[in-house]
Amino acid sequence: MTQPHGERPGIDVAIQPSGTGCVECLAAQGWWVHLRRCAQCGHIGCCDSSPRQHATRHYEETGHPVVRSFEPGEDWFWDYGQEQGFLGPQLAEPLHHPVDQPTPGPAGAVPADWQQHIH
């Protein structure tokens, strides 16, 4: 957390999130543990504890290096390229998924034995 956010590539404070859940999980009727927001394009993907790890895949496919937590009460960023967390700028709202959306989510898609499927 030593480098100021202004020196990090991959942050566009004006871009809104792509939705309220993981884009790929929703398309495949899957589920996630936690959500991450790409700070460059707004893509919402699931975390590395989730079965499909779409946020990391998004980074690997696009090269967009920075994500921000998309969980209520969390404001941290992660830089994949530098493998480092940091506090960054205020992004365009919404800053998290709806508070009534369960974690893990989405409602109705999470298997009863979900803890057996996480990384």
MODELLER restraints for C-alpha pairs under 7 A, 6 or more apart:
rsr = mdl.restraints
at = mdl.atoms
rsr.add(forms.Gaussian(group=physical.xy_distance, feature=features.Distance(at['CA:1:A'], at['CA:84:A']), mean=6.88, stdev=0.5))
rsr.add(forms.Gaussian(group=physical.xy_distance, feature=features.Distance(at['CA:1:A'], at['CA:85:A']), mean=6.07, stdev=0.5))
rsr.add(forms.Gaussian(group=physical.xy_distance, feature=features.Distance(at['CA:1:A'], at['CA:86:A']), mean=4.61, stdev=0.5))
rsr.add(forms.Gaussian(group=physical.xy_distance, feature=features.Distance(at['CA:5:A'], at['CA:88:A']), mean=5.32, stdev=0.5))
rsr.add(forms.Gaussian(group=physical.xy_distance, feature=features.Distance(at['CA:5:A'], at['CA:89:A']), mean=6.85, stdev=0.5))
rsr.add(forms.Gaussian(group=physical.xy_distance, feature=features.Distance(at['CA:10:A'], at['CA:39:A']), mean=6.31, stdev=0.5))
rsr.add(forms.Gaussian(group=physical.xy_distance, feature=features.Distance(at['CA:10:A'], at['CA:40:A']), mean=4.80, stdev=0.5))
rsr.add(forms.Gaussian(group=physical.xy_distance, feature=features.Distance(at['CA:10:A'], at['CA:64:A']), mean=5.85, stdev=0.5))
rsr.add(forms.Gaussian(group=physical.xy_distance, feature=features.Distance(at['CA:10:A'], at['CA:65:A']), mean=5.87, stdev=0.5))
rsr.add(forms.Gaussian(group=physical.xy_distance, feature=features.Distance(at['CA:10:A'], at['CA:66:A']), mean=5.88, stdev=0.5))
rsr.add(forms.Gaussian(group=physical.xy_distance, feature=features.Distance(at['CA:11:A'], at['CA:39:A']), mean=4.78, stdev=0.5))
rsr.add(forms.Gaussian(group=physical.xy_distance, feature=features.Distance(at['CA:11:A'], at['CA:40:A']), mean=4.67, stdev=0.5))
rsr.add(forms.Gaussian(group=physical.xy_distance, feature=features.Distance(at['CA:11:A'], at['CA:66:A']), mean=6.85, stdev=0.5))
rsr.add(forms.Gaussian(group=physical.xy_distance, feature=features.Distance(at['CA:12:A'], at['CA:39:A']), mean=6.02, stdev=0.5))
rsr.add(forms.Gaussian(group=physical.xy_distance, feature=features.Distance(at['CA:12:A'], at['CA:40:A']), mean=5.01, stdev=0.5))
rsr.add(forms.Gaussian(group=physical.xy_distance, feature=features.Distance(at['CA:13:A'], at['CA:90:A']), mean=6.64, stdev=0.5))
rsr.add(forms.Gaussian(group=physical.xy_distance, feature=features.Distance(at['CA:13:A'], at['CA:91:A']), mean=4.43, stdev=0.5))
rsr.add(forms.Gaussian(group=physical.xy_distance, feature=features.Distance(at['CA:13:A'], at['CA:92:A']), mean=5.80, stdev=0.5))
rsr.add(forms.Gaussian(group=physical.xy_distance, feature=features.Distance(at['CA:14:A'], at['CA:91:A']), mean=6.51, stdev=0.5))
rsr.add(forms.Gaussian(group=physical.xy_distance, feature=features.Distance(at['CA:14:A'], at['CA:92:A']), mean=5.30, stdev=0.5))
rsr.add(forms.Gaussian(group=physical.xy_distance, feature=features.Distance(at['CA:15:A'], at['CA:41:A']), mean=6.18, stdev=0.5))
rsr.add(forms.Gaussian(group=physical.xy_distance, feature=features.Distance(at['CA:15:A'], at['CA:42:A']), mean=5.86, stdev=0.5))
rsr.add(forms.Gaussian(group=physical.xy_distance, feature=features.Distance(at['CA:15:A'], at['CA:92:A']), mean=6.09, stdev=0.5))
rsr.add(forms.Gaussian(group=physical.xy_distance, feature=features.Distance(at['CA:16:A'], at['CA:42:A']), mean=5.57, stdev=0.5))
rsr.add(forms.Gaussian(group=physical.xy_distance, feature=features.Distance(at['CA:16:A'], at['CA:92:A']), mean=5.39, stdev=0.5))
rsr.add(forms.Gaussian(group=physical.xy_distance, feature=features.Distance(at['CA:16:A'], at['CA:93:A']), mean=6.38, stdev=0.5))
rsr.add(forms.Gaussian(group=physical.xy_distance, feature=features.Distance(at['CA:17:A'], at['CA:37:A']), mean=6.70, stdev=0.5))
rsr.add(forms.Gaussian(group=physical.xy_distance, feature=features.Distance(at['CA:17:A'], at['CA:42:A']), mean=4.10, stdev=0.5))
rsr.add(forms.Gaussian(group=physical.xy_distance, feature=features.Distance(at['CA:17:A'], at['CA:43:A']), mean=6.03, stdev=0.5))
rsr.add(forms.Gaussian(group=physical.xy_distance, feature=features.Distance(at['CA:17:A'], at['CA:44:A']), mean=6.47, stdev=0.5))
rsr.add(forms.Gaussian(group=physical.xy_distance, feature=features.Distance(at['CA:18:A'], at['CA:42:A']), mean=5.38, stdev=0.5))
rsr.add(forms.Gaussian(group=physical.xy_distance, feature=features.Distance(at['CA:18:A'], at['CA:43:A']), mean=5.10, stdev=0.5))
rsr.add(forms.Gaussian(group=physical.xy_distance, feature=features.Distance(at['CA:18:A'], at['CA:44:A']), mean=5.88, stdev=0.5))
rsr.add(forms.Gaussian(group=physical.xy_distance, feature=features.Distance(at['CA:19:A'], at['CA:44:A']), mean=6.72, stdev=0.5))
rsr.add(forms.Gaussian(group=physical.xy_distance, feature=features.Distance(at['CA:20:A'], at['CA:97:A']), mean=5.04, stdev=0.5))
rsr.add(forms.Gaussian(group=physical.xy_distance, feature=features.Distance(at['CA:20:A'], at['CA:98:A']), mean=6.95, stdev=0.5))
rsr.add(forms.Gaussian(group=physical.xy_distance, feature=features.Distance(at['CA:21:A'], at['CA:44:A']), mean=6.22, stdev=0.5))
rsr.add(forms.Gaussian(group=physical.xy_distance, feature=features.Distance(at['CA:21:A'], at['CA:97:A']), mean=6.99, stdev=0.5))
rsr.add(forms.Gaussian(group=physical.xy_distance, feature=features.Distance(at['CA:22:A'], at['CA:35:A']), mean=6.70, stdev=0.5))
rsr.add(forms.Gaussian(group=physical.xy_distance, feature=features.Distance(at['CA:22:A'], at['CA:44:A']), mean=4.99, stdev=0.5))
rsr.add(forms.Gaussian(group=physical.xy_distance, feature=features.Distance(at['CA:22:A'], at['CA:45:A']), mean=4.33, stdev=0.5))
rsr.add(forms.Gaussian(group=physical.xy_distance, feature=features.Distance(at['CA:22:A'], at['CA:46:A']), mean=5.51, stdev=0.5))
rsr.add(forms.Gaussian(group=physical.xy_distance, feature=features.Distance(at['CA:23:A'], at['CA:44:A']), mean=5.98, stdev=0.5))
rsr.add(forms.Gaussian(group=physical.xy_distance, feature=features.Distance(at['CA:23:A'], at['CA:45:A']), mean=6.21, stdev=0.5))
rsr.add(forms.Gaussian(group=physical.xy_distance, feature=features.Distance(at['CA:25:A'], at['CA:31:A']), mean=5.67, stdev=0.5))
rsr.add(forms.Gaussian(group=physical.xy_distance, feature=features.Distance(at['CA:30:A'], at['CA:109:A']), mean=6.44, stdev=0.5))
rsr.add(forms.Gaussian(group=physical.xy_distance, feature=features.Distance(at['CA:31:A'], at['CA:105:A']), mean=5.67, stdev=0.5))
rsr.add(forms.Gaussian(group=physical.xy_distance, feature=features.Distance(at['CA:31:A'], at['CA:106:A']), mean=6.02, stdev=0.5))
rsr.add(forms.Gaussian(group=physical.xy_distance, feature=features.Distance(at['CA:31:A'], at['CA:109:A']), mean=5.81, stdev=0.5))
rsr.add(forms.Gaussian(group=physical.xy_distance, feature=features.Distance(at['CA:31:A'], at['CA:110:A']), mean=5.70, stdev=0.5))
rsr.add(forms.Gaussian(group=physical.xy_distance, feature=features.Distance(at['CA:32:A'], at['CA:46:A']), mean=5.61, stdev=0.5))
rsr.add(forms.Gaussian(group=physical.xy_distance, feature=features.Distance(at['CA:32:A'], at['CA:50:A']), mean=5.02, stdev=0.5))
rsr.add(forms.Gaussian(group=physical.xy_distance, feature=features.Distance(at['CA:32:A'], at['CA:51:A']), mean=6.95, stdev=0.5))
rsr.add(forms.Gaussian(group=physical.xy_distance, feature=features.Distance(at['CA:32:A'], at['CA:104:A']), mean=5.68, stdev=0.5))
rsr.add(forms.Gaussian(group=physical.xy_distance, feature=features.Distance(at['CA:32:A'], at['CA:105:A']), mean=5.61, stdev=0.5))
rsr.add(forms.Gaussian(group=physical.xy_distance, feature=features.Distance(at['CA:33:A'], at['CA:46:A']), mean=6.90, stdev=0.5))
rsr.add(forms.Gaussian(group=physical.xy_distance, feature=features.Distance(at['CA:33:A'], at['CA:47:A']), mean=6.74, stdev=0.5))
rsr.add(forms.Gaussian(group=physical.xy_distance, feature=features.Distance(at['CA:33:A'], at['CA:49:A']), mean=6.44, stdev=0.5))
rsr.add(forms.Gaussian(group=physical.xy_distance, feature=features.Distance(at['CA:33:A'], at['CA:50:A']), mean=5.05, stdev=0.5))
rsr.add(forms.Gaussian(group=physical.xy_distance, feature=features.Distance(at['CA:33:A'], at['CA:103:A']), mean=6.10, stdev=0.5))
rsr.add(forms.Gaussian(group=physical.xy_distance, feature=features.Distance(at['CA:33:A'], at['CA:104:A']), mean=4.22, stdev=0.5))
rsr.add(forms.Gaussian(group=physical.xy_distance, feature=features.Distance(at['CA:33:A'], at['CA:105:A']), mean=6.52, stdev=0.5))
rsr.add(forms.Gaussian(group=physical.xy_distance, feature=features.Distance(at['CA:34:A'], at['CA:46:A']), mean=5.79, stdev=0.5))
rsr.add(forms.Gaussian(group=physical.xy_distance, feature=features.Distance(at['CA:34:A'], at['CA:47:A']), mean=5.39, stdev=0.5))
rsr.add(forms.Gaussian(group=physical.xy_distance, feature=features.Distance(at['CA:34:A'], at['CA:71:A']), mean=6.89, stdev=0.5))
rsr.add(forms.Gaussian(group=physical.xy_distance, feature=features.Distance(at['CA:34:A'], at['CA:103:A']), mean=6.62, stdev=0.5))
rsr.add(forms.Gaussian(group=physical.xy_distance, feature=features.Distance(at['CA:34:A'], at['CA:104:A']), mean=6.33, stdev=0.5))
rsr.add(forms.Gaussian(group=physical.xy_distance, feature=features.Distance(at['CA:35:A'], at['CA:44:A']), mean=6.64, stdev=0.5))
rsr.add(forms.Gaussian(group=physical.xy_distance, feature=features.Distance(at['CA:35:A'], at['CA:45:A']), mean=5.77, stdev=0.5))
rsr.add(forms.Gaussian(group=physical.xy_distance, feature=features.Distance(at['CA:35:A'], at['CA:46:A']), mean=4.59, stdev=0.5))
rsr.add(forms.Gaussian(group=physical.xy_distance, feature=features.Distance(at['CA:35:A'], at['CA:47:A']), mean=5.61, stdev=0.5))
rsr.add(forms.Gaussian(group=physical.xy_distance, feature=features.Distance(at['CA:35:A'], at['CA:69:A']), mean=6.41, stdev=0.5))
rsr.add(forms.Gaussian(group=physical.xy_distance, feature=features.Distance(at['CA:35:A'], at['CA:70:A']), mean=5.16, stdev=0.5))
rsr.add(forms.Gaussian(group=physical.xy_distance, feature=features.Distance(at['CA:35:A'], at['CA:71:A']), mean=6.32, stdev=0.5))
rsr.add(forms.Gaussian(group=physical.xy_distance, feature=features.Distance(at['CA:36:A'], at['CA:44:A']), mean=5.70, stdev=0.5))
rsr.add(forms.Gaussian(group=physical.xy_distance, feature=features.Distance(at['CA:36:A'], at['CA:45:A']), mean=5.34, stdev=0.5))
rsr.add(forms.Gaussian(group=physical.xy_distance, feature=features.Distance(at['CA:36:A'], at['CA:46:A']), mean=5.89, stdev=0.5))
rsr.add(forms.Gaussian(group=physical.xy_distance, feature=features.Distance(at['CA:36:A'], at['CA:47:A']), mean=6.12, stdev=0.5))
rsr.add(forms.Gaussian(group=physical.xy_distance, feature=features.Distance(at['CA:36:A'], at['CA:55:A']), mean=6.17, stdev=0.5))
rsr.add(forms.Gaussian(group=physical.xy_distance, feature=features.Distance(at['CA:36:A'], at['CA:67:A']), mean=6.01, stdev=0.5))
rsr.add(forms.Gaussian(group=physical.xy_distance, feature=features.Distance(at['CA:36:A'], at['CA:68:A']), mean=5.68, stdev=0.5))
rsr.add(forms.Gaussian(group=physical.xy_distance, feature=features.Distance(at['CA:36:A'], at['CA:69:A']), mean=4.69, stdev=0.5))
rsr.add(forms.Gaussian(group=physical.xy_distance, feature=features.Distance(at['CA:36:A'], at['CA:70:A']), mean=4.96, stdev=0.5))
rsr.add(forms.Gaussian(group=physical.xy_distance, feature=features.Distance(at['CA:37:A'], at['CA:43:A']), mean=5.68, stdev=0.5))
rsr.add(forms.Gaussian(group=physical.xy_distance, feature=features.Distance(at['CA:37:A'], at['CA:44:A']), mean=4.63, stdev=0.5))
rsr.add(forms.Gaussian(group=physical.xy_distance, feature=features.Distance(at['CA:37:A'], at['CA:45:A']), mean=6.45, stdev=0.5))
rsr.add(forms.Gaussian(group=physical.xy_distance, feature=features.Distance(at['CA:37:A'], at['CA:67:A']), mean=5.18, stdev=0.5))
rsr.add(forms.Gaussian(group=physical.xy_distance, feature=features.Distance(at['CA:37:A'], at['CA:68:A']), mean=5.12, stdev=0.5))
rsr.add(forms.Gaussian(group=physical.xy_distance, feature=features.Distance(at['CA:37:A'], at['CA:69:A']), mean=6.14, stdev=0.5))
rsr.add(forms.Gaussian(group=physical.xy_distance, feature=features.Distance(at['CA:37:A'], at['CA:70:A']), mean=5.70, stdev=0.5))
rsr.add(forms.Gaussian(group=physical.xy_distance, feature=features.Distance(at['CA:38:A'], at['CA:44:A']), mean=6.46, stdev=0.5))
rsr.add(forms.Gaussian(group=physical.xy_distance, feature=features.Distance(at['CA:38:A'], at['CA:66:A']), mean=6.05, stdev=0.5))
rsr.add(forms.Gaussian(group=physical.xy_distance, feature=features.Distance(at['CA:38:A'], at['CA:67:A']), mean=4.37, stdev=0.5))
rsr.add(forms.Gaussian(group=physical.xy_distance, feature=features.Distance(at['CA:38:A'], at['CA:68:A']), mean=6.47, stdev=0.5))
rsr.add(forms.Gaussian(group=physical.xy_distance, feature=features.Distance(at['CA:39:A'], at['CA:66:A']), mean=5.53, stdev=0.5))
rsr.add(forms.Gaussian(group=physical.xy_distance, feature=features.Distance(at['CA:39:A'], at['CA:67:A']), mean=5.17, stdev=0.5))
rsr.add(forms.Gaussian(group=physical.xy_distance, feature=features.Distance(at['CA:39:A'], at['CA:68:A']), mean=6.32, stdev=0.5))
rsr.add(forms.Gaussian(group=physical.xy_distance, feature=features.Distance(at['CA:40:A'], at['CA:64:A']), mean=6.33, stdev=0.5))
rsr.add(forms.Gaussian(group=physical.xy_distance, feature=features.Distance(at['CA:45:A'], at['CA:54:A']), mean=4.87, stdev=0.5))
rsr.add(forms.Gaussian(group=physical.xy_distance, feature=features.Distance(at['CA:45:A'], at['CA:55:A']), mean=4.18, stdev=0.5))
rsr.add(forms.Gaussian(group=physical.xy_distance, feature=features.Distance(at['CA:46:A'], at['CA:53:A']), mean=5.42, stdev=0.5))
rsr.add(forms.Gaussian(group=physical.xy_distance, feature=features.Distance(at['CA:46:A'], at['CA:54:A']), mean=5.08, stdev=0.5))
rsr.add(forms.Gaussian(group=physical.xy_distance, feature=features.Distance(at['CA:46:A'], at['CA:55:A']), mean=5.28, stdev=0.5))
rsr.add(forms.Gaussian(group=physical.xy_distance, feature=features.Distance(at['CA:47:A'], at['CA:53:A']), mean=5.30, stdev=0.5))
rsr.add(forms.Gaussian(group=physical.xy_distance, feature=features.Distance(at['CA:47:A'], at['CA:54:A']), mean=6.83, stdev=0.5))
rsr.add(forms.Gaussian(group=physical.xy_distance, feature=features.Distance(at['CA:47:A'], at['CA:55:A']), mean=5.90, stdev=0.5))
rsr.add(forms.Gaussian(group=physical.xy_distance, feature=features.Distance(at['CA:48:A'], at['CA:119:A']), mean=6.78, stdev=0.5))
rsr.add(forms.Gaussian(group=physical.xy_distance, feature=features.Distance(at['CA:49:A'], at['CA:118:A']), mean=5.22, stdev=0.5))
rsr.add(forms.Gaussian(group=physical.xy_distance, feature=features.Distance(at['CA:49:A'], at['CA:119:A']), mean=4.47, stdev=0.5))
rsr.add(forms.Gaussian(group=physical.xy_distance, feature=features.Distance(at['CA:50:A'], at['CA:118:A']), mean=5.40, stdev=0.5))
rsr.add(forms.Gaussian(group=physical.xy_distance, feature=features.Distance(at['CA:50:A'], at['CA:119:A']), mean=6.43, stdev=0.5))
rsr.add(forms.Gaussian(group=physical.xy_distance, feature=features.Distance(at['CA:51:A'], at['CA:117:A']), mean=6.18, stdev=0.5))
rsr.add(forms.Gaussian(group=physical.xy_distance, feature=features.Distance(at['CA:51:A'], at['CA:118:A']), mean=5.59, stdev=0.5))
rsr.add(forms.Gaussian(group=physical.xy_distance, feature=features.Distance(at['CA:51:A'], at['CA:119:A']), mean=6.77, stdev=0.5))
rsr.add(forms.Gaussian(group=physical.xy_distance, feature=features.Distance(at['CA:59:A'], at['CA:65:A']), mean=5.98, stdev=0.5))
rsr.add(forms.Gaussian(group=physical.xy_distance, feature=features.Distance(at['CA:65:A'], at['CA:79:A']), mean=5.49, stdev=0.5))
rsr.add(forms.Gaussian(group=physical.xy_distance, feature=features.Distance(at['CA:65:A'], at['CA:80:A']), mean=5.22, stdev=0.5))
rsr.add(forms.Gaussian(group=physical.xy_distance, feature=features.Distance(at['CA:65:A'], at['CA:81:A']), mean=5.78, stdev=0.5))
rsr.add(forms.Gaussian(group=physical.xy_distance, feature=features.Distance(at['CA:66:A'], at['CA:77:A']), mean=6.76, stdev=0.5))
rsr.add(forms.Gaussian(group=physical.xy_distance, feature=features.Distance(at['CA:66:A'], at['CA:78:A']), mean=5.59, stdev=0.5))
rsr.add(forms.Gaussian(group=physical.xy_distance, feature=features.Distance(at['CA:66:A'], at['CA:79:A']), mean=4.52, stdev=0.5))
rsr.add(forms.Gaussian(group=physical.xy_distance, feature=features.Distance(at['CA:66:A'], at['CA:80:A']), mean=6.24, stdev=0.5))
rsr.add(forms.Gaussian(group=physical.xy_distance, feature=features.Distance(at['CA:67:A'], at['CA:77:A']), mean=5.55, stdev=0.5))
rsr.add(forms.Gaussian(group=physical.xy_distance, feature=features.Distance(at['CA:67:A'], at['CA:78:A']), mean=5.35, stdev=0.5))
rsr.add(forms.Gaussian(group=physical.xy_distance, feature=features.Distance(at['CA:67:A'], at['CA:79:A']), mean=6.69, stdev=0.5))
rsr.add(forms.Gaussian(group=physical.xy_distance, feature=features.Distance(at['CA:68:A'], at['CA:75:A']), mean=6.84, stdev=0.5))
rsr.add(forms.Gaussian(group=physical.xy_distance, feature=features.Distance(at['CA:68:A'], at['CA:76:A']), mean=5.80, stdev=0.5))
rsr.add(forms.Gaussian(group=physical.xy_distance, feature=features.Distance(at['CA:68:A'], at['CA:77:A']), mean=4.20, stdev=0.5))
rsr.add(forms.Gaussian(group=physical.xy_distance, feature=features.Distance(at['CA:68:A'], at['CA:78:A']), mean=6.30, stdev=0.5))
rsr.add(forms.Gaussian(group=physical.xy_distance, feature=features.Distance(at['CA:69:A'], at['CA:75:A']), mean=6.17, stdev=0.5))
rsr.add(forms.Gaussian(group=physical.xy_distance, feature=features.Distance(at['CA:69:A'], at['CA:76:A']), mean=5.98, stdev=0.5))
rsr.add(forms.Gaussian(group=physical.xy_distance, feature=features.Distance(at['CA:69:A'], at['CA:77:A']), mean=6.43, stdev=0.5))
rsr.add(forms.Gaussian(group=physical.xy_distance, feature=features.Distance(at['CA:70:A'], at['CA:95:A']), mean=6.18, stdev=0.5))
rsr.add(forms.Gaussian(group=physical.xy_distance, feature=features.Distance(at['CA:70:A'], at['CA:96:A']), mean=4.24, stdev=0.5))
rsr.add(forms.Gaussian(group=physical.xy_distance, feature=features.Distance(at['CA:70:A'], at['CA:97:A']), mean=6.07, stdev=0.5))
rsr.add(forms.Gaussian(group=physical.xy_distance, feature=features.Distance(at['CA:71:A'], at['CA:96:A']), mean=4.94, stdev=0.5))
rsr.add(forms.Gaussian(group=physical.xy_distance, feature=features.Distance(at['CA:71:A'], at['CA:97:A']), mean=6.16, stdev=0.5))
rsr.add(forms.Gaussian(group=physical.xy_distance, feature=features.Distance(at['CA:72:A'], at['CA:96:A']), mean=5.24, stdev=0.5))
rsr.add(forms.Gaussian(group=physical.xy_distance, feature=features.Distance(at['CA:72:A'], at['CA:97:A']), mean=6.83, stdev=0.5))
rsr.add(forms.Gaussian(group=physical.xy_distance, feature=features.Distance(at['CA:72:A'], at['CA:99:A']), mean=6.60, stdev=0.5))
rsr.add(forms.Gaussian(group=physical.xy_distance, feature=features.Distance(at['CA:76:A'], at['CA:85:A']), mean=6.93, stdev=0.5))
rsr.add(forms.Gaussian(group=physical.xy_distance, feature=features.Distance(at['CA:76:A'], at['CA:86:A']), mean=6.08, stdev=0.5))
rsr.add(forms.Gaussian(group=physical.xy_distance, feature=features.Distance(at['CA:76:A'], at['CA:87:A']), mean=5.20, stdev=0.5))
rsr.add(forms.Gaussian(group=physical.xy_distance, feature=features.Distance(at['CA:77:A'], at['CA:85:A']), mean=5.58, stdev=0.5))
rsr.add(forms.Gaussian(group=physical.xy_distance, feature=features.Distance(at['CA:77:A'], at['CA:86:A']), mean=5.28, stdev=0.5))
rsr.add(forms.Gaussian(group=physical.xy_distance, feature=features.Distance(at['CA:77:A'], at['CA:87:A']), mean=5.81, stdev=0.5))
rsr.add(forms.Gaussian(group=physical.xy_distance, feature=features.Distance(at['CA:77:A'], at['CA:88:A']), mean=6.40, stdev=0.5))
rsr.add(forms.Gaussian(group=physical.xy_distance, feature=features.Distance(at['CA:78:A'], at['CA:84:A']), mean=5.79, stdev=0.5))
rsr.add(forms.Gaussian(group=physical.xy_distance, feature=features.Distance(at['CA:78:A'], at['CA:85:A']), mean=4.34, stdev=0.5))
rsr.add(forms.Gaussian(group=physical.xy_distance, feature=features.Distance(at['CA:78:A'], at['CA:86:A']), mean=6.32, stdev=0.5))
rsr.add(forms.Gaussian(group=physical.xy_distance, feature=features.Distance(at['CA:79:A'], at['CA:85:A']), mean=6.17, stdev=0.5))
rsr.add(forms.Gaussian(group=physical.xy_distance, feature=features.Distance(at['CA:101:A'], at['CA:107:A']), mean=6.96, stdev=0.5))
rsr.add(forms.Gaussian(group=physical.xy_distance, feature=features.Distance(at['CA:104:A'], at['CA:110:A']), mean=6.90, stdev=0.5))
